[in-house]
């Protein structure tokens, strides 16, 4: 990055007659290290134009990119006890929550909204990795149950974008209880005869992978997404074997039949619309 700091910035400062160039105008691809102008990042849906790397996206991005014309209605999610265990490590859990809320500008690691995808009604739940690593606590569990109830009420398919480091350790067993609760949420949708589609994004790990994320009628992943339960080093130490390169990436899982599709972000909304159309055609004909 020295060419940027030592050559490009001084040139820009000279041309514009300014002493400082805002840092947020450029983004560096974490894969190929190329610099990308911020407008190009946004118009390209945070996909590197040089190497095709899919950068991490926010929950709000997911909603904007998925619903028709970026138009949707968010729902308020159930309130939960903020710090049930009065947990403290280096900081109080209540302080961590407050900092995360101020940073991300949302209440917890999940957004839920309803609208249309390809003209079809749909409910979408999107996880926010920027909120404490997208960890799953009681709020996320309650939010997914609320999303499932809304899908059943509207007779609409449910789509979930997962992005998580797993269970939220600050909530202990309460966090682990969200695994069966989210499984129940998926069953509510399926028993109503409605499609349940999961989109696994980078990263999808831990208790989220071990629960609702792998229960989709169709399981889609973005290119290069890390999808795992435990970390590669832990697995290697446990089995004492050399592990295949990239064995926890979307492409490897697709080749071995663990997931159904790997879809580029630019094609994801159209793919979801096509899947919803196919999976609901019988229901429409019966009506």
Long-range contacts (C-beta under 8 A, 24 or more apart in sequence): 1-28, 1-33, 1-35, 4-35, 27-55, 29-53, 29-55, 30-55, 31-224, 45-265, 45-266, 46-265, 47-264, 47-265, 47-266, 52-223, 52-264, 53-224, 54-201, 54-202, 54-222, 54-223, 54-224, 54-225, 54-264, 54-265, 56-129, 56-163, 56-201, 56-202, 57-201, 57-265, 58-104, 58-128, 58-130, 59-106, 59-109, 59-110, 59-111, 59-126, 59-127, 59-128, 59-161, 59-163, 60-111, 60-126, 62-111, 62-124, 62-126, 62-161, 62-201, 63-111, 63-113, 63-124, 63-126, 65-265, 65-268, 65-269, 66-117, 66-124, 66-159, 66-161, 66-268, 66-269, 66-272, 67-113, 67-115, 67-116, 67-117, 67-122, 67-124, 68-115, 68-116, 68-117, 68-118, 68-119, 71-115, 72-113, 72-114, 72-115, 72-124, 73-113, 73-114, 73-115, 74-111, 74-112, 74-113, 75-112, 75-113, 75-114, 75-146, 75-147, 75-150, 77-107, 77-108, 77-110, 77-112, 77-139, 77-142, 77-143, 77-146, 78-139, 78-142, 78-143, 78-145, 78-146, 80-137, 80-138, 80-139, 80-142, 81-138, 83-170, 84-138, 84-171, 84-174, 85-170, 85-171, 85-172, 85-174, 87-170, 87-171, 87-172, 89-170, 93-170, 93-171, 96-132, 96-170, 97-132, 100-130, 100-131, 100-132, 101-131, 103-130, 103-131, 104-128, 104-130, 104-131, 106-131, 107-139, 108-137, 108-139, 108-140, 108-143, 109-134, 109-135, 109-136, 109-137, 109-139, 109-140, 109-164, 110-139, 110-140, 110-143, 110-144, 112-143, 112-146, 112-147, 112-150, 114-150, 114-154, 114-156, 117-159, 117-269, 117-272, 117-273, 117-276, 118-269, 118-270, 118-272, 118-273, 118-274, 118-276, 118-277, 119-273, 120-156, 120-157, 120-273, 120-276, 120-277, 120-280, 121-154, 121-155, 121-156, 121-157, 122-156, 122-157, 122-158, 122-159, 122-272, 122-276, 123-147, 123-150, 123-151, 123-154, 123-156, 123-157, 123-158, 123-159, 124-158, 124-159, 124-160, 124-161, 125-158, 125-159, 125-160, 125-161, 126-160, 126-161, 126-163, 127-160, 127-161, 127-162, 127-163, 127-164, 127-208, 128-163, 129-163, 129-164, 129-165, 129-203, 132-168, 133-164, 133-165, 134-162, 134-163, 134-164, 134-165, 134-208, 135-164, 135-165, 135-166, 135-167, 135-168, 135-169, 135-175, 136-164, 136-166, 136-167, 136-168, 136-175, 136-178, 136-179, 136-182, 136-207, 136-208, 137-167, 137-168, 137-170, 137-171, 137-174, 137-175, 137-178, 138-171, 138-174, 138-175, 138-177, 138-178, 140-168, 140-178, 141-177, 141-178, 141-181, 141-182, 142-181, 144-181, 144-182, 144-185, 144-212, 145-181, 145-182, 145-184, 145-185, 145-188, 147-185, 148-185, 148-186, 148-188, 148-189, 149-188, 151-188, 151-189, 151-192, 151-194, 152-188, 152-189, 152-192, 152-194, 155-192, 155-194, 155-283, 156-194, 157-189, 157-194, 157-195, 157-196, 157-197, 157-276, 157-279, 157-280, 158-189, 158-194, 158-195, 158-196, 158-197, 159-197, 159-198, 159-199, 159-272, 160-196, 160-197, 160-198, 160-199, 160-212, 160-213, 160-216, 161-199, 161-201, 162-198, 162-199, 162-200, 162-201, 162-204, 162-208, 162-209, 162-212, 162-213, 163-201, 163-202, 163-203, 163-204, 164-203, 164-204, 164-205, 164-206, 164-208, 164-213, 165-203, 165-205, 165-206, 166-205, 166-206, 166-207, 166-208, 166-209, 167-206, 167-207, 175-207, 176-207, 178-207, 178-211, 179-207, 179-210, 179-211, 180-211, 182-211, 182-212, 183-211, 183-212, 183-215, 185-212, 186-212, 186-215, 190-217, 193-283, 194-280, 194-283, 195-275, 195-276, 195-279, 195-280, 197-272, 197-275, 197-276, 199-268, 199-272, 200-225, 200-227, 200-250, 200-259, 201-225, 202-226, 203-227, 203-228, 204-228, 205-229, 205-231, 206-230, 214-258, 216-260, 217-279, 218-260, 218-261, 218-275, 218-279, 219-258, 219-259, 219-260, 219-261, 220-259, 220-260, 220-261, 220-262, 220-263, 220-268, 220-271, 220-272, 221-250, 221-253, 221-254, 221-259, 221-261, 221-262, 221-263, 222-250, 222-262, 222-263, 222-264, 222-265, 222-268, 223-250, 223-251, 223-262, 223-263, 223-264, 224-249, 224-250, 224-251, 225-249, 225-250, 227-253, 227-258, 227-259
